[in-house]
Amino acid sequence: MCVHSCIDPCCLVRRSIQTAWATAEESHMNMDIATVNALTYEDFVNVLGNVVEKCPLIAAAVWSGRPFLTLTALEAAIREFIDALPESGKEGVLRCHPDLAGRDLQSGTLTRESREEQAGAGMDALNSADASRMARLNQEYKERFGFPFVICARMNDKANILRQLSERCQNERAVERARGIEEVKKICRLRLEALVLTDAANKL
């Protein structure tokens, strides 16, 4: 006897998207922009919620802007949302970032993205002198500005990070807030590129 089951087409679509996402993660392949646009609100936030460190509300806010024609358009929507925040909101975004080579790295509580980025820049392999200097400068920076030092670790090495941390401690708060937000955007772009096909690849 044949048994016919009724399957909700919406469930099939969502299952297909989730399968594509899981397969992409396992094989380190990126989703195309069409797959991103087809994600439900929950899946969109789950997938893209940490492209800005610990700020899933930003992904939630830009979801309604779909469909995005390209990765660049998606990135632009995130950048525009951040730019439209009041200064206090921008500082809130900066405060979501962990210290470089700080307590979260030592305790293993960094997000996966931050852990990989810091390790790539050698933050997990500092000698005792560099670790002490980093801790001291991180504390000085936060006491001066009220938010942590943010830099795109994937675009810098240990020596450059230490140099910039020392130099940027001398800036004014407004200058450093703006600089930190620009670094957030660089981090966001690289994290997006790890998830979504670049514009040229999307056209293939």
Residue frames as a rotation matrix with the C-alpha (Angstrom) as fourth column:
MET 1
0.582 0.813 0.000 0.00
0.813 -0.582 0.000 0.00
0.000 0.000 -1.000 0.00
CYS 2
-0.336 -0.689 0.643 1.32
0.653 -0.662 -0.368 3.41
0.679 0.296 0.672 -0.93
VAL 3
0.306 0.357 -0.882 1.35
0.882 -0.454 0.122 6.03
-0.357 -0.816 -0.455 1.71
HIS 4
0.031 -0.224 0.974 1.21
0.644 -0.741 -0.191 9.62
0.764 0.633 0.121 0.46
SER 5
-0.023 -0.094 -0.995 2.45
0.915 -0.403 0.017 12.30
-0.403 -0.910 0.095 2.81
CYS 6
0.789 0.326 0.520 1.72
0.499 -0.835 -0.234 15.99
0.358 0.444 -0.821 2.47
ILE 7
-0.116 -0.907 -0.405 4.88
0.967 -0.197 0.164 18.08
-0.228 -0.372 0.900 2.52
ASP 8
0.740 0.346 -0.577 4.76
0.317 -0.936 -0.155 21.84
-0.593 -0.068 -0.802 2.96
PRO 9
0.626 -0.512 0.588 6.62
0.635 -0.103 -0.766 23.45
0.453 0.853 0.260 0.00
CYS 10
0.691 -0.363 0.625 7.91
-0.479 -0.878 0.020 26.18
0.541 -0.313 -0.780 2.33
CYS 11
0.714 -0.427 0.555 9.50
-0.372 0.440 0.817 23.52
-0.593 -0.790 0.155 4.53
LEU 12
0.673 -0.458 0.581 11.17
0.695 0.661 -0.283 22.01
-0.254 0.594 0.763 1.47
VAL 13
0.631 -0.425 0.649 12.61
0.197 -0.721 -0.664 25.37
0.750 0.547 -0.372 0.46
ARG 14
0.668 -0.374 0.644 13.86
-0.729 -0.505 0.462 26.09
0.152 -0.778 -0.610 3.96
ARG 15
0.734 -0.396 0.551 15.36
0.024 0.826 0.563 22.59
-0.679 -0.400 0.616 4.25
SER 16
0.679 -0.478 0.557 17.12
0.704 0.208 -0.679 23.09
0.209 0.853 0.478 0.93
ILE 17
0.596 -0.438 0.673 18.58
-0.275 -0.899 -0.341 26.40
0.754 0.018 -0.657 2.09
GLN 18
0.687 -0.319 0.653 19.70
-0.675 0.052 0.736 24.94
-0.269 -0.946 -0.180 5.42
THR 19
0.751 -0.409 0.519 21.30
0.437 0.897 0.074 22.00
-0.495 0.171 0.852 3.60
ALA 20
0.622 -0.517 0.588 23.14
0.483 -0.338 -0.808 24.37
0.616 0.787 0.040 1.26
TRP 21
0.610 -0.362 0.705 24.34
-0.629 -0.763 0.152 26.43
0.483 -0.536 -0.692 4.22
ALA 22
0.720 -0.317 0.617 25.51
-0.374 0.572 0.730 23.35
-0.584 -0.757 0.293 6.16
THR 23
0.730 -0.446 0.518 27.24
0.664 0.645 -0.379 21.95
-0.165 0.621 0.766 3.08
ALA 24
0.630 -0.482 0.609 28.96
0.073 -0.744 -0.664 25.29
0.773 0.463 -0.433 2.46
GLU 25
0.639 -0.387 0.665 30.23
-0.768 -0.368 0.524 25.41
0.042 -0.846 -0.532 6.04
GLU 26
0.725 -0.330 0.604 31.52
0.000 0.878 0.479 21.84
-0.689 -0.347 0.637 5.91
SER 27
0.480 -0.525 0.703 33.31
0.870 0.391 -0.302 22.31
-0.116 0.756 0.644 2.59
HIS 28
-0.223 -0.547 -0.807 34.39
0.477 -0.783 0.399 25.90
-0.850 -0.296 0.436 3.28
MET 29
-0.620 0.133 0.773 32.39
0.729 -0.268 0.630 27.05
0.291 0.954 0.069 0.24
ASN 30
-0.895 0.289 -0.339 30.55
-0.090 -0.863 -0.498 30.36
-0.436 -0.415 0.799 0.25
MET 31
-0.027 0.960 0.280 26.84
0.696 0.219 -0.683 30.84
-0.717 0.177 -0.674 -0.40
ASP 32
-0.681 -0.087 0.727 25.78
0.635 -0.565 0.527 32.73
0.365 0.821 0.440 -3.46
ILE 33
-0.964 0.252 0.079 23.78
-0.262 -0.872 -0.413 35.91
-0.035 -0.419 0.907 -2.98
ALA 34
-0.239 0.923 -0.302 20.55
-0.553 0.126 0.823 34.21
0.798 0.364 0.481 -4.09
THR 35
-0.088 0.146 -0.985 20.87
0.584 0.809 0.067 31.74
0.807 -0.569 -0.157 -1.23
VAL 36
-0.892 -0.263 -0.367 21.48
0.452 -0.520 -0.725 34.58
0.000 -0.813 0.583 1.20
ASN 37
-0.775 0.627 0.081 18.40
-0.586 -0.760 0.281 36.42
0.238 0.170 0.956 -0.06
ALA 38
-0.035 0.797 -0.603 16.28
-0.293 0.568 0.769 33.29
0.956 0.203 0.213 0.40
LEU 39
-0.766 -0.298 -0.569 17.22
0.415 0.446 -0.793 32.82
0.491 -0.844 -0.218 4.06
THR 40
0.438 0.883 -0.170 14.45
0.660 -0.187 0.728 33.25
0.611 -0.431 -0.664 6.59
TYR 41
0.595 -0.161 0.787 14.84
-0.447 -0.880 0.158 36.00
0.668 -0.446 -0.596 9.16
GLU 42
0.868 -0.231 0.440 16.04
-0.339 0.372 0.864 33.51
-0.363 -0.899 0.244 11.77
ASP 43
0.633 -0.649 0.422 18.54
0.723 0.690 -0.024 31.85
-0.276 0.320 0.906 9.45
PHE 44
0.512 -0.420 0.749 19.80
0.338 -0.703 -0.625 35.18
0.789 0.574 -0.218 8.11
VAL 45
0.647 -0.238 0.724 20.54
-0.677 -0.615 0.403 36.34
0.350 -0.751 -0.560 11.66
ASN 46
0.841 -0.333 0.427 22.07
-0.029 0.760 0.649 32.98
-0.541 -0.558 0.629 12.58
VAL 47
0.561 -0.631 0.536 24.38
0.827 0.395 -0.400 33.01
0.040 0.668 0.743 9.55
LEU 48
0.043 -0.520 0.853 25.31
0.530 -0.712 -0.461 36.71
0.847 0.472 0.245 9.46
GLY 49
0.861 0.508 -0.030 24.74
0.287 -0.437 0.852 37.70
0.420 -0.742 -0.522 13.07
ASN 50
0.631 -0.680 -0.374 28.45
0.398 -0.130 0.908 37.93
-0.666 -0.722 0.189 13.90
VAL 51
0.287 -0.554 0.782 29.82
0.869 -0.193 -0.456 39.68
0.404 0.810 0.426 10.81
VAL 52
-0.009 -0.292 0.957 29.82
-0.412 -0.871 -0.269 42.64
0.911 -0.396 -0.112 13.19
GLU 53
-0.728 -0.468 -0.502 31.16
0.121 0.633 -0.765 41.21
0.675 -0.617 -0.404 16.44
LYS 54
-0.721 0.460 -0.518 28.35
0.680 0.330 -0.655 40.21
-0.131 -0.824 -0.551 18.82
CYS 55
-0.670 0.519 -0.531 25.87
-0.399 -0.855 -0.333 42.53
-0.627 -0.011 0.779 17.05
PRO 56
-0.752 0.411 0.515 23.17
0.616 0.716 0.329 40.25
-0.233 0.565 -0.792 15.61
LEU 57
0.166 0.855 -0.492 20.73
0.483 -0.505 -0.715 43.17
-0.860 -0.119 -0.497 15.77
ILE 58
-0.288 -0.324 -0.901 22.56
-0.576 -0.693 0.434 44.69
-0.765 0.644 0.013 12.81
ALA 59
-1.000 -0.017 0.007 21.94
-0.006 0.665 0.747 41.60
-0.017 0.746 -0.665 10.69
ALA 60
-0.377 0.925 -0.046 18.34
0.815 0.308 -0.490 41.61
-0.440 -0.222 -0.870 11.90
ALA 61
0.058 0.395 -0.917 17.95
0.036 -0.919 -0.393 45.24
-0.998 -0.010 -0.067 10.87
VAL 62
-0.481 -0.322 -0.816 19.22
-0.724 -0.379 0.576 44.79
-0.494 0.868 -0.051 7.31
TRP 63
-0.749 0.216 0.627 17.28
0.329 0.942 0.069 41.57
-0.576 0.258 -0.776 6.60
SER 64
0.269 0.961 -0.062 14.24
0.462 -0.185 -0.868 43.58
-0.845 0.205 -0.494 5.45
GLY 65
0.136 -0.294 -0.946 16.43
-0.633 -0.760 0.145 45.19
-0.762 0.579 -0.290 2.77
ARG 66
-0.667 -0.333 0.667 16.57
0.212 0.773 0.598 41.97
-0.715 0.540 -0.445 0.74
PRO 67
0.784 -0.550 0.289 16.97
0.599 0.793 -0.114 41.13
-0.166 0.263 0.950 -2.04
PHE 68
0.352 -0.780 -0.517 20.59
-0.335 -0.621 0.709 42.27
-0.874 -0.076 -0.480 -2.23
LEU 69
0.905 0.027 -0.425 21.94
-0.425 0.134 -0.895 42.25
0.033 0.991 0.133 -5.77
THR 70
0.303 -0.898 -0.318 25.52
-0.014 0.330 -0.944 41.60
0.953 0.291 0.087 -4.70
LEU 71
0.194 -0.387 -0.902 27.77
0.949 0.306 0.073 41.02
0.248 -0.870 0.426 -1.71
THR 72
-0.815 -0.535 0.222 28.80
0.490 -0.841 -0.227 44.67
0.308 -0.077 0.948 -2.02
ALA 73
-0.240 0.821 0.518 25.16
-0.255 -0.568 0.782 45.74
0.937 0.055 0.346 -1.72
LEU 74
0.617 0.407 -0.673 24.75
0.468 0.499 0.730 43.64
0.633 -0.765 0.117 1.43
GLU 75
-0.249 -0.805 -0.539 27.93
0.963 -0.146 -0.226 45.12
0.103 -0.575 0.811 2.88
ALA 76
-0.766 -0.022 0.642 26.73
0.148 -0.979 0.143 48.64
0.625 0.205 0.753 1.99
ALA 77
0.299 0.948 0.111 23.46
-0.026 -0.108 0.994 48.06
0.954 -0.300 -0.007 3.87
ILE 78
0.506 -0.196 -0.840 25.39
0.831 0.372 0.414 47.07
0.231 -0.907 0.351 6.99
ARG 79
-0.600 -0.800 -0.005 27.77
0.785 -0.589 -0.192 50.01
0.150 -0.119 0.981 6.65
GLU 80
-0.475 0.496 0.727 24.88
-0.023 -0.833 0.553 52.44
0.880 0.246 0.407 6.21
PHE 81
0.611 0.705 -0.359 23.15
0.313 0.202 0.928 51.08
0.727 -0.680 -0.098 9.30
ILE 82
0.142 -0.652 -0.745 26.30
0.990 0.072 0.125 51.54
-0.027 -0.755 0.655 11.37
ASP 83
-0.761 -0.483 0.434 26.89
0.542 -0.840 0.015 55.05
0.357 0.247 0.901 9.98
ALA 84
-0.117 0.825 0.553 23.35
-0.027 -0.560 0.828 56.05
0.993 0.082 0.088 10.91
LEU 85
0.315 0.197 -0.928 23.83
0.852 0.373 0.368 55.11
0.419 -0.907 -0.051 14.56
PRO 86
0.908 -0.088 0.409 24.29
-0.244 -0.905 0.348 57.92
0.340 -0.416 -0.844 17.08
GLU 87
0.011 -0.996 0.087 27.78
-0.671 -0.072 -0.738 58.27
0.742 -0.050 -0.669 18.51
SER 88
-0.139 0.000 0.990 26.72
-0.927 0.352 -0.130 56.36
-0.349 -0.936 -0.049 21.62
GLY 89
0.833 0.498 0.241 25.50
-0.363 0.821 -0.441 53.52
-0.418 0.280 0.864 19.40
LYS 90
0.637 -0.683 -0.357 28.80
-0.310 0.197 -0.930 53.41
0.706 0.703 -0.086 17.54
GLU 91
-0.318 -0.747 0.584 30.64
-0.876 -0.005 -0.483 53.20
0.364 -0.665 -0.652 20.83
GLY 92
0.321 0.527 0.787 28.31
-0.745 0.654 -0.135 50.37
-0.586 -0.543 0.602 21.78
VAL 93
0.956 -0.039 -0.291 29.38
-0.196 0.651 -0.733 48.50
0.218 0.758 0.615 18.65
LEU 94
0.099 -0.995 0.008 33.03
-0.529 -0.060 -0.847 49.03
0.843 0.080 -0.532 19.60
ARG 95
-0.212 -0.170 0.962 32.41
-0.974 0.113 -0.194 47.76
-0.076 -0.979 -0.190 23.14
CYS 96
0.816 0.541 0.206 31.20
-0.511 0.840 -0.182 44.45
-0.271 0.043 0.962 21.72
HIS 97
0.573 -0.684 -0.452 34.74
-0.219 0.403 -0.889 43.71
0.789 0.609 0.081 20.55
PRO 98
0.895 -0.281 -0.345 37.14
0.442 0.467 0.766 41.83
-0.054 -0.838 0.543 22.83
ASP 99
0.550 -0.814 -0.188 40.57
-0.630 -0.552 0.546 42.99
-0.548 -0.181 -0.816 23.85
LEU 100
0.612 -0.483 -0.626 43.35
-0.412 0.481 -0.774 41.70
0.676 0.731 0.095 21.63
ALA 101
-0.308 -0.731 -0.608 45.29
0.127 0.602 -0.788 38.99
0.943 -0.320 -0.093 23.49
GLY 102
-0.364 0.248 0.898 42.98
-0.804 -0.570 -0.168 39.65
0.470 -0.783 0.406 26.43
ARG 103
-0.525 0.185 0.831 41.04
-0.683 0.491 -0.541 37.66
-0.508 -0.852 -0.131 29.00
ASP 104
0.557 0.831 0.015 38.62
-0.639 0.440 -0.631 36.12
-0.530 0.342 0.776 26.48
LEU 105
0.389 -0.513 -0.765 41.48
-0.677 0.404 -0.615 34.74
0.624 0.758 -0.190 24.41
GLN 106
-0.646 -0.723 0.246 43.14
-0.677 0.393 -0.622 33.26
0.354 -0.568 -0.743 27.50
SER 107
-0.481 0.537 0.693 39.90
-0.544 0.437 -0.716 31.71
-0.688 -0.722 0.081 28.79
GLY 108
-0.951 0.061 0.302 38.78
0.259 0.687 0.679 30.40
-0.166 0.725 -0.669 25.41
THR 109
-0.139 0.975 -0.172 35.57
0.628 -0.047 -0.776 32.45
-0.765 -0.217 -0.606 25.35
LEU 110
-0.650 -0.109 -0.752 36.16
-0.434 -0.759 0.485 34.37
-0.624 0.641 0.446 22.11
THR 111
0.630 0.770 -0.098 33.75
-0.460 0.269 -0.846 33.93
-0.625 0.578 0.524 19.24
ARG 112
0.488 -0.439 0.754 35.05
0.623 0.781 0.051 31.57
-0.612 0.445 0.654 16.56
GLU 113
0.751 -0.167 0.639 35.72
0.497 -0.494 -0.714 34.46
0.434 0.853 -0.288 14.20
SER 114
0.782 -0.456 0.425 37.65
-0.581 -0.780 0.233 36.50
0.225 -0.429 -0.875 16.76
ARG 115
0.596 -0.570 0.566 39.65
-0.156 0.609 0.777 33.46
-0.788 -0.552 0.274 17.86
GLU 116
0.504 -0.384 0.774 40.75
0.816 0.505 -0.281 32.72
-0.283 0.773 0.568 14.29
GLU 117
0.773 -0.175 0.609 41.53
0.214 -0.833 -0.511 36.37
0.597 0.525 -0.606 13.57
GLN 118
0.753 -0.503 0.424 43.59
-0.652 -0.483 0.584 36.86
-0.089 -0.716 -0.692 16.71
ALA 119
0.523 -0.567 0.636 45.46
0.181 0.804 0.567 33.59
-0.833 -0.181 0.523 16.20
GLY 120
0.657 -0.225 0.720 46.24
0.750 0.098 -0.654 34.58
0.076 0.969 0.233 12.63
ALA 121
0.674 -0.391 0.627 47.87
-0.188 -0.911 -0.367 37.77
0.715 0.129 -0.687 13.90
GLY 122
-0.217 -0.848 -0.483 49.88
0.292 0.416 -0.861 35.89
0.932 -0.328 0.157 16.52
MET 123
-0.004 0.268 0.964 47.93
-0.731 -0.658 0.180 37.20
0.682 -0.704 0.198 19.50
ASP 124
0.920 0.379 0.097 47.83
-0.351 0.692 0.630 33.71
0.172 -0.614 0.770 21.02
ALA 125
0.631 -0.757 -0.171 51.61
0.735 0.654 -0.181 33.35
0.249 -0.011 0.968 20.88
LEU 126
0.640 -0.387 0.664 52.95
-0.307 -0.921 -0.240 36.55
0.704 -0.050 -0.708 22.44
ASN 127
-0.281 -0.754 -0.594 56.06
0.540 0.387 -0.747 36.33
0.794 -0.530 0.298 24.57
SER 128
0.077 0.365 -0.928 55.78
0.996 -0.059 0.059 37.55
-0.033 -0.929 -0.368 28.15
ALA 129
-0.713 -0.407 -0.571 57.14
0.417 -0.901 0.121 41.02
-0.563 -0.152 0.812 27.37
ASP 130
-0.906 0.408 0.107 54.75
-0.088 -0.431 0.898 41.60
0.413 0.805 0.426 24.47
ALA 131
-0.144 0.891 -0.430 51.82
0.690 0.402 0.602 40.16
0.709 -0.210 -0.673 26.44
SER 132
-0.148 0.027 -0.989 52.51
0.906 -0.397 -0.147 42.53
-0.397 -0.917 0.034 29.33
ARG 133
-0.919 -0.227 -0.322 52.85
0.085 -0.912 0.401 45.50
-0.385 0.341 0.858 26.99
MET 134
-0.688 0.722 0.076 49.60
0.152 0.041 0.988 44.58
0.710 0.691 -0.138 25.20
ALA 135
0.008 0.708 -0.706 47.71
0.934 0.246 0.258 44.27
0.357 -0.662 -0.660 28.49
ARG 136
-0.400 -0.241 -0.884 49.04
0.666 -0.739 -0.100 47.61
-0.630 -0.629 0.456 29.73
LEU 137
-0.988 -0.008 -0.153 48.21
-0.099 -0.731 0.675 49.44
-0.117 0.683 0.721 26.49
ASN 138
-0.471 0.878 -0.090 44.76
0.471 0.336 0.815 47.84
0.746 0.341 -0.572 26.25
GLN 139
0.037 0.464 -0.885 43.98
0.996 -0.088 -0.004 49.10
-0.080 -0.881 -0.466 29.75
GLU 140
-0.652 -0.346 -0.674 45.31
0.336 -0.929 0.153 52.58
-0.680 -0.127 0.723 29.03
TYR 141
-0.941 0.313 0.125 43.27
0.035 -0.276 0.961 52.75
0.335 0.909 0.248 25.83
LYS 142
-0.173 0.947 -0.270 40.02
0.703 0.311 0.640 51.72
0.690 -0.079 -0.720 27.52
GLU 143
-0.069 0.099 -0.993 40.56
0.897 -0.429 -0.105 54.12
-0.437 -0.898 -0.059 30.39
ARG 144
-0.840 -0.331 -0.431 41.15
0.135 -0.896 0.424 56.97
-0.526 0.297 0.797 27.93
PHE 145
-0.867 0.434 -0.246 38.29
-0.401 -0.314 0.861 56.27
0.296 0.845 0.446 25.50
GLY 146
-0.317 0.792 0.522 35.76
-0.751 0.127 -0.648 54.08
-0.579 -0.597 0.555 27.30
PHE 147
0.871 0.490 -0.044 35.78
-0.422 0.698 -0.578 51.37
-0.253 0.522 0.815 24.63
PRO 148
0.405 -0.758 0.511 38.34
0.254 0.630 0.733 48.77
-0.878 -0.167 0.448 23.54
PHE 149
-0.308 -0.646 -0.698 40.99
-0.668 -0.375 0.643 49.12
-0.677 0.664 -0.316 20.85
VAL 150
0.573 0.534 0.622 39.64
0.139 0.684 -0.716 47.71
-0.808 0.497 0.317 17.58
ILE 151
-0.185 -0.626 -0.757 41.78
-0.849 -0.286 0.444 46.84
-0.495 0.725 -0.479 14.59
CYS 152
0.818 0.429 -0.383 41.32
-0.572 0.678 -0.463 44.39
0.061 0.598 0.799 11.73
ALA 153
0.306 -0.743 0.595 43.70
-0.481 0.419 0.770 41.68
-0.822 -0.522 -0.230 12.95
ARG 154
0.522 -0.066 0.851 43.63
0.553 0.786 -0.278 39.84
-0.650 0.615 0.446 9.63
MET 155
0.826 -0.213 0.521 45.16
0.363 -0.506 -0.782 42.87
0.430 0.836 -0.341 7.93
ASN 156
0.470 -0.671 0.574 47.92
-0.757 -0.640 -0.128 43.39
0.453 -0.374 -0.809 10.50
ASP 157
0.140 -0.492 -0.859 50.66
0.335 0.840 -0.426 41.45
0.932 -0.229 0.283 12.23
LYS 158
0.461 0.046 -0.886 51.70
0.879 0.114 0.463 41.47
0.123 -0.992 0.012 15.89
ALA 159
-0.532 -0.784 -0.320 54.27
0.812 -0.579 0.067 44.23
-0.238 -0.224 0.945 15.52
ASN 160
-0.754 0.286 0.591 51.91
0.183 -0.773 0.607 46.54
0.631 0.566 0.531 13.64
ILE 161
0.333 0.916 -0.222 49.08
0.468 0.044 0.883 45.94
0.819 -0.398 -0.414 16.10
LEU 162
0.236 -0.324 -0.916 51.29
0.954 -0.103 0.282 46.86
-0.186 -0.940 0.285 19.05
ARG 163
-0.806 -0.584 0.095 52.60
0.589 -0.776 0.227 49.93
-0.059 0.239 0.969 17.23
GLN 164
-0.475 0.695 0.540 49.12
0.144 -0.544 0.826 51.15
0.868 0.470 0.159 16.30
LEU 165
0.452 0.629 -0.632 47.76
0.725 0.154 0.671 50.51
0.520 -0.762 -0.387 19.77
SER 166
-0.180 -0.624 -0.760 50.53
0.906 -0.407 0.119 52.65
-0.384 -0.667 0.639 21.25
GLU 167
-0.933 -0.230 0.276 50.07
0.340 -0.816 0.468 55.43
0.117 0.531 0.839 18.68
ARG 168
-0.300 0.909 0.289 46.29
0.257 -0.215 0.942 55.50
0.919 0.357 -0.169 18.76
CYS 169
0.074 0.258 -0.963 46.26
0.994 0.062 0.093 55.93
0.084 -0.964 -0.252 22.54
GLN 170
-0.716 -0.472 -0.515 47.30
0.529 -0.848 0.041 59.54
-0.456 -0.243 0.856 21.80
ASN 171
-0.710 0.472 0.523 44.26
0.385 -0.362 0.849 60.38
0.590 0.804 0.075 19.64
GLU 172
-0.726 0.614 0.311 41.18
-0.684 -0.597 -0.418 62.33
-0.071 -0.516 0.853 20.62
ARG 173
-0.516 0.571 0.639 38.05
-0.053 0.723 -0.689 60.33
-0.855 -0.389 -0.342 21.48
ALA 174
0.506 0.784 -0.361 36.09
-0.408 -0.152 -0.900 61.38
-0.760 0.603 0.243 18.38
VAL 175
0.064 -0.596 -0.801 39.00
-0.993 0.042 -0.110 60.52
0.099 0.802 -0.589 16.10
GLU 176
-0.855 -0.473 0.213 39.46
-0.506 0.851 -0.141 57.14
-0.115 -0.228 -0.967 17.72
ARG 177
-0.135 0.894 0.428 35.74
-0.156 0.407 -0.900 56.36
-0.979 -0.188 0.084 17.66
ALA 178
0.637 0.358 -0.683 35.66
-0.677 -0.164 -0.718 57.00
-0.369 0.919 0.137 13.91
ARG 179
-0.277 -0.831 -0.482 38.86
-0.933 0.352 -0.072 55.01
0.230 0.430 -0.873 13.37
GLY 180
-0.747 0.031 0.664 37.49
-0.341 0.840 -0.422 52.09
-0.571 -0.542 -0.617 15.37
ILE 181
0.310 0.944 0.116 34.29
-0.259 0.201 -0.945 52.04
-0.915 0.263 0.306 13.32
GLU 182
0.422 -0.238 -0.875 36.28
-0.905 -0.059 -0.421 51.95
0.049 0.969 -0.240 10.08
GLU 183
-0.719 -0.695 0.017 38.16
-0.691 0.712 -0.125 48.93
0.075 -0.102 -0.992 11.45
VAL 184
-0.324 0.718 0.616 34.81
-0.228 0.573 -0.787 47.31
-0.918 -0.395 -0.022 12.33
LYS 185
0.624 0.595 -0.507 33.79
-0.592 -0.064 -0.803 47.72
-0.510 0.801 0.312 8.69
LYS 186
-0.124 -0.753 -0.647 37.01
-0.945 0.288 -0.154 46.08
0.302 0.592 -0.747 7.47
ILE 187
-0.836 -0.134 0.532 36.42
-0.388 0.830 -0.401 43.14
-0.388 -0.542 -0.746 9.80
CYS 188
0.102 0.979 0.176 32.83
-0.318 0.199 -0.927 42.93
-0.943 0.039 0.332 8.59
ARG 189
0.440 0.034 -0.897 33.87
-0.895 -0.070 -0.441 42.82
-0.078 0.997 -0.001 4.93
LEU 190
-0.559 -0.750 -0.354 36.31
-0.757 0.636 -0.151 39.97
0.338 0.184 -0.923 5.50
ARG 191
-0.721 0.373 0.584 33.78
-0.205 0.691 -0.694 38.01
-0.662 -0.620 -0.421 7.55
LEU 192
0.394 0.875 -0.283 31.17
-0.539 -0.029 -0.842 38.48
-0.745 0.484 0.460 4.82
GLU 193
0.164 -0.410 -0.897 33.64
-0.959 0.145 -0.242 37.25
0.230 0.900 -0.370 2.21
ALA 194
-0.862 -0.466 0.198 34.10
-0.505 0.821 -0.267 34.09
-0.038 -0.331 -0.943 4.28
LEU 195
-0.469 0.782 0.410 30.36
0.042 0.484 -0.874 33.42
-0.882 -0.393 -0.260 4.01
VAL 196
0.628 0.775 -0.071 29.14
0.097 -0.169 -0.981 34.87
-0.772 0.609 -0.181 0.71
LEU 197
0.145 -0.549 0.823 30.53
0.963 0.270 0.010 34.61
-0.227 0.791 0.568 -2.81
THR 198
-0.551 -0.396 -0.734 32.21
0.215 -0.918 0.334 37.76
-0.806 0.026 0.591 -4.06
ASP 199
0.224 0.725 -0.651 30.44
-0.450 -0.516 -0.729 39.81
-0.865 0.456 0.211 -6.71
ALA 200
-0.281 -0.401 -0.872 32.46
-0.960 0.098 0.264 38.38
-0.020 0.911 -0.413 -9.60
ALA 201
-0.991 -0.118 0.060 31.85
-0.121 0.992 -0.045 34.80
-0.055 -0.052 -0.997 -8.47
ASN 202
-0.344 0.936 0.072 28.11
0.044 0.093 -0.995 35.47
-0.938 -0.339 -0.073 -8.07
LYS 203
0.181 0.415 -0.891 27.90
-0.803 -0.460 -0.378 36.31
-0.567 0.785 0.250 -11.78
LEU 204
-0.777 -0.559 -0.290 29.37
-0.624 0.628 0.464 32.98
-0.077 0.542 -0.837 -12.91
